Amino acid sequence: MSSHPMEPHAQPPSPRTWDARLARRLVEPLKDSWVTPNHLTTVRLLTGLAGAACLAQGGFAWANGGALLIVLSNFIDHTDGELARISGKSSKFGHFYDLASDALVTMLLFVSMGIGVSGQFQDAAVPAVVRGSVAGVAVALIFFLRMRIEALAGKTATKQASAGGFETEDVLYLLPLVTLSSAISPFLTVASIGAPLFAAWVVIDYWRAVRRARPVTAATRP
C-alpha cells in the first residue's frame, strides 16, 4: 500500500457514527505502526467469511455464532477506513479491496443463511436458498453500481443516510436478534424483496449519475 503521511495539522474530523468513533479510538495506537488498513480489511474479510460459513451450517448454535462473527466483521470494517484517515496510509487498491470485501461478505451472508435453513422449510413456496441468493445477487449489484457512481460523482454521491449516530448498514448489528428468535426464514423473505427493490433504486441513481457526467465529459473533449 502506498503511504502518504498527513501533515500534523490535517487531523480528519470526528466520524459521524458511534461505531466509527469507537473504531478510531481503537486504531489510534496503530497510526505510526507497521499495521496498514489493508491488514484490517483482511481481518474483516476473514471474520465475515467465517461468519458466513457458520450460518451455512444451519442449527441454532451455528446460526448465532455466525451472526456474532458477522457483527464483529461489520464493526472491523470501520477500522480500516479510520486508520487510513488518521495515518494517511491510503491507496486506490486499498479502497477497492475494502469495497470488494464488503460486497463479498454481505452477499455471502444472505446466501449462507439460505443454505443454512434450506432443510428446515422445505414446504416454503420459494426455497430459502433461492431467497438468499436473490438477496445476495441484488446486494452484489448494489455494491457494483455504488462503486461506479462513486467513480463518476465522488464519494459524497454514495454517502449513506445517517441519524442519531447510526447509518443504514448498522442494521446488521441487529442480526443476532434474527438468529436468536429463529426468524431467519422470514428475514430472507423480506430481504429477497427489499434488496432487489433497493437495487432498482440504485440503478436509477446510476443512470442519473451517468447522465450528469456526460455533459462534463463532452465539454472537456478538444
N, C-alpha and C positions, 0 to 999 in steps of 0.2 A: 504494500500500500504506500502511495506517495504521502509524504508528510509536509504540511505547510503550517508551521507553528504560528499561532496568533500572537499579535503584539499584546503586551501586558494590559493595555487599556481596552482591548477589544473583547472584554468579557461578554458572552452572549446573554440576552435577557433570560429571566427566570421562566421555566416552562409553564404552560397554561394548566396542565393536568396534574393531578395528585401523584399518579404513578410515575410520571416523568420527573417530577420533583424529587421523589424518593430515589429514583434511578440515578439522578445526577449526584445526590449525596453519596450514594454507594460507590460510584465510579470516580469520585473526586480524587481519592488517593492514587488512582491509576493514571492520572493525567500525564505524569512525566515518567511513566514506567515503560517497559517493553511491550505491554499489552496494547493491542490495537483494536479498533472497533470490529474488524473482521474476525478476530478471535471470539468476541462476544456474540457476533452473528452466528458463528459456528456452534457455540454452546446453545443458542436459542434454537437453531435448526435441529440439532441432535435431541434436545429436550422435547421439541414438538414432534419429531418422528417417533420417539419413544412413547409419547402420549398417544399418538395415533395407533401405534402397534398394540398398545394396551386396550384401547377402545375396540379394536377389531377382534379381540379375543371373546368378547361377549361376557355376560355374567356381571353380577352386582359389584364384586370386588375389583375386577379388571376395569370396569367402566369408571368407577370412582377414582381409581388410581390414575387412569388415563386422563380424566378430567382435571385432576390436580396438576399433572405434568403439563397439560395444555395451558392452564392458568399461569404456571411458572414460566413457561415458554413465552406467553404473551407479555409478561412483565419484563423478562430479559430482553425482549425486542426493543424496549425503550433504552436499554443501557448502551447499546452500540451507538445510537444516534447522539445521546448525551455526551458520551466520551469523545465522539468526533467533533462536537460543537465546542467543548471546553479545551480540547487539546490541539485542534487543528489537524488531526490525523484523518483527513477525509480524502476520498478519491471517487472517481466515476464508477470504478469497478465495485468499490465497497457499497455505494448506493444501489447499484443494480443487484448485488449479492443480497443485500437486505430485502429489497422488494421481491426478489425471486424466492427467498426463504419464506417470506410472509405468505406469498401465494401458494407455495407447495404445502406448508403446514396447514393453512386454512382449508385448502382443497381436500387434503387427506383426512382432516378432521371429520368432514361430513361423510366422505366415502367410507372411512373406517367405522363410524357409528352405524352406517347402514349395514356393513358386513357383520358387525357385532350382534345386531339384533335381528338379522335376516332369518335366523332359525326360530325366533320366538313369535313372529307374527306372520306365519305363512298364509293365513287366511285374508290378509290385507289385499285390497283391490290393486294397489301398486306396491310391489315388494320394497322393503326398506332399503335394500342395496341400490335399487333404481332411484328412489327418492334421494338418497345420499349422493349418488352420482350426479343427478340433475343439479342439486345444490352445489356440489363440488365444481362441476364444469362452469356453472354460472359465476362462481367465485373466481375461478381462473380467468374467465373473460373480463370480469370487473377489474382485476389487478392489471391485466394486459392493457386494457383501454385507459386505465388511470396512468399507467406509465407513458402511453402515447400522448395523453392530454398534457401531462407534465412536460414532456419534450416540446410540445407546441406552445404552451401558455405559461409554463413555470410552475413551481411548487404551490404557489398560492391558489392555483386553479383546482388543486386536488386536496386542499385542506379540509379535514373532517369537521363536521359540526360538533360543537362542544358547549357544555353548560354545566355550571357548578363544579368545574374541575374535572369533568368526565367527557370522553369522546365516544363517538358511535361504536368504535371497535371494543370499548370497555365492556360491552355486553357479554363478551367471552368470559369475563370474571364470574358470571352467573352460571357457567356451565356445570359446576358441581351440584347446583340445585336441581338441574335437569336429571343428572345421573342418580342423585340421592333419592329423588322422587320417582325413579323408574319411568321417566317421561321422554325417553329418547325417541320412541316411535312418533308421538305427536309432534315433538320438536323437529324431526326430519320432515314431517308433512308440512309444517309451517315454513321451514327453510326451503323446501323444494318449490314452494310457491313464491315466497318472498324474495329469494335470491335471484331467480330469473326476472322478476319484475324490476328489481333494483338494477340488474344488468341492462335491461331495456332502457332505463333512465340514463345510465352511464353511456350507452350507445348514442342517445340523443345529445348528451353533453359533449361526447367526442365529435359528433357531426358538427355541432356549433363551434367547437374549437378549431376544426379544420376549416370551416367557412371563414372564421375570423382571421386565420393565419394566411389565407390565400391572397388578400389584398396586399399584405405586408410583403409576401414573397414576390408578388408581381411587381411591386414598387421598387424592390431592391435589384431587379434584373437590369443589366445595362441596355 
